[in-house]
Amino acid sequence: MATTRAAAADVASLDTFPRLLIEHARLRPQRPAMREKEYGIWQIYTWADVAARVRALASGLAELGFKRGDRLAVVGDNRPRLYWSVAACQCLGGIPVMMYQDAVAQEMAYVMLDAEIRFACVEDQEQVDKLLEIEDSLPSLERIVYDDPRGLRHYNQPFLHGMDEVLEMGRIHDEHHPDFLANEIDKGSPEDIAVMLYTSGTTGQPKGVCQSHAAFIAAARGGCAFDRLGETEDILSYLPMAWVGDHLFSYAQALVAGFTINCPESAETVMNDLREIGPTYYFAPPRVFENLLTQVTIRMEDASRPKRALFGYFMDVARRCGADILDGKPVSAADRLRYALGNMLIYGPLKNVLGLSRIRVAYTAGAAIGPDLFRFYRSIGINLKQLYGQTETCAYVCLQPDGQIRFDSVGTPAPQVEVKLANNGEILVRGPMLLKAYYKRPQATAEAIDAEGYFMTGDAGVFDSDGHLKIIDRAKDVGRLNGGGLFAPNYIENKLKFFPYVKEAVCFGNGREHVTAFINIDLEAVGNWAERRGLAYAGYTDLAGQAAVYALLKDCVEQVNADLAGDAAMGDAQVRRFLILHKELDADDGELTRTRKVRRNFIAEKYAVLVDALYAGKASQYIETQVSYEDGRSNRVAAELRIEDAQTFPPQARAA
């Protein structure tokens, strides 16, 4: 009993991320903490290596004048030295502010001004150039530290510092002040702000979410215990560091469990790096899982007839019993034998090609995932599950327990989390993972948390009879058609996006007679479909306007309508008319957030002429749109967009 109490006290004392890092360096100094693919070779950093470099970097930042409470902007792809900068900042009692690496300069300027950034740690020349572009509008910015020196040799601004230079400064500082960093870490409290993450800004300006060490550590410990994650796990860290999910999985959970994070060489090599690492723990948004399945489908359509037949036979076996075998449910001996043979011939090689052969736990979140897609991965033996959370909850609200996987739910409340529904269906959550505050927005903080301490998520949902939560839509987006029928646009959009040919969808209907939709085709999936049918096209706009493509998408829309007709609540919200947009919705054009969430109100205003045409009964509408490119160039795209009517079906009668 005394030993148990001592162990609990030891765990309780590891209440900040710097203390967790020091403990891993003590317990497992030679185990790999991080790997990075550089020039085709995996570089390994042990926990002892990481602790030493974080110590040097923190001391170097202190030498440059970084103080407790200062904010450090962190911008770039997933790189070990950027993760070290987060830890170094926390060692000094500072607040790392994570920023999206693909944000344009003006978006960065808003966050840096709002967060009052004094120091920035960035990846490379691209990010340095963005900061130099907006430097004059950032009066508090004093120092920029960069990781990759390529292209920066002749930059002579005195406030620019290479990370190697800062590390060397820190080593010298540490020699002269050996007790400095330990004293700074000792000053740290679990209630200190550990990180500031900005909301996506779907409906307004992004807000800085201040999360404490205690909140993220509670979320990380809860998730690790729930899925039995330990030091032997490997995770591929490739999603934006500014996204709350990456901070939970690739930073907080790694520092709690002591497992290894692996940083890919570049965005272009992620799939190859995934296959080489073979992670045991994996997270991806639904779009990534959809793209993987699309690649498999394309390859099989191009395969020989015998291979297609073999694949089809064993996939039928997998659909019949694969998920039950994964969940440990009773399956006949004959099906187990067929599945074992299928695993040897099809499922095993397929998982190996996808880089998922060692997966023990895989999660998806951020958007609804199609039941067919979910079923496919689970049927071939991949333990894919859904979770639910927000930036304000450390991405930790609901998890799906093993053996209780529902395709239409996000699971049950996570350990230590309370979830209830308001009278209007809004999801309310309470627990140790809640935000400390919105930065400099006391009014917004007060409005987000009710008198009982529940955070108002803004999402609408329902519980099923077994206590599993189903997400319907954003509460503010749920509306009514003129006839009284429920209109939940995100719910309909997700059903459309379950088809591989649909990349994005935007639905309209609140206060209208019926529902209409804009659709973005998936260029790769539809392009492959067109090529196999001998259809020539000159690019996205040309392909999107072809009659055969409209027929293909019309079939998808009508399948969704048939599905909605069987839904007692949503039967009236079938899509009556739709068009295929002449351009892809893009964050650079303000149509999507950096986390690829549709900015529906902005789109409705920008393309008001198209919305009007959908409801005016027109057969087509001309539009000309300006598009922006990452390099700053712009162009105009014009097209005469066809508008298509879709078949609707008698809805199931609503309960009285």
Secondary structure, DSSP 8 states (H G I E B T S, - for coil): -HHHHHHHHHHHH--SHHHHHHHHHHH-TTSEEEEEEETTEEEEEEHHHHHHHHHHHHHHHHHTT--TT-EEEEESSS-HHHHHHHHHHHHTT-EEEEE-TT--HHHHHHHHHHHT-SEEEESSHHHHHHHHHHGGG-TT--EEEES--TT-TT---TTEEEHHHHHHHHHHHHHH-TTHHHHHHHH--TTSEEEEEE---SSSS--EEEEEHHHHHHHHHHHHHHTT--TT-EEE--S-TTSHHHIIIIIIHHHHH--EEEE-S-GGGHHHHHHHH--SEEE--HHHHHHHHHHHHHHHHTS-HHHHHHHHHHHHHHHHHHHHHHTT----HHHHHHHHHHIIIIIHHHHHHHT-TT-SEEEE-SS---HHHHHHHHHTT--EEEEE--GGGTT-SEE--TT---TT---EE-TT-EEEE-TTSEEEEESTTS-SEETT-HHHHHHHB-TTS-EEEEEEEEE-TTS-EEEEEEGGG-EE-TTS-EE-HHHHHHHHHTSTTEEEEEEE-TTSSSEEEEEEE-HHHHHHHHHHTT---SSHHHHHT-HHHHHHHHHHHHHHHHHHHT-TTTTT--EEEEEE-SS---GGGTSB-TT--B-HHHHHHHTHHHHHHHHHT-SEEEEEEEEE-TTS-EEEEEEEEEEEE-----------
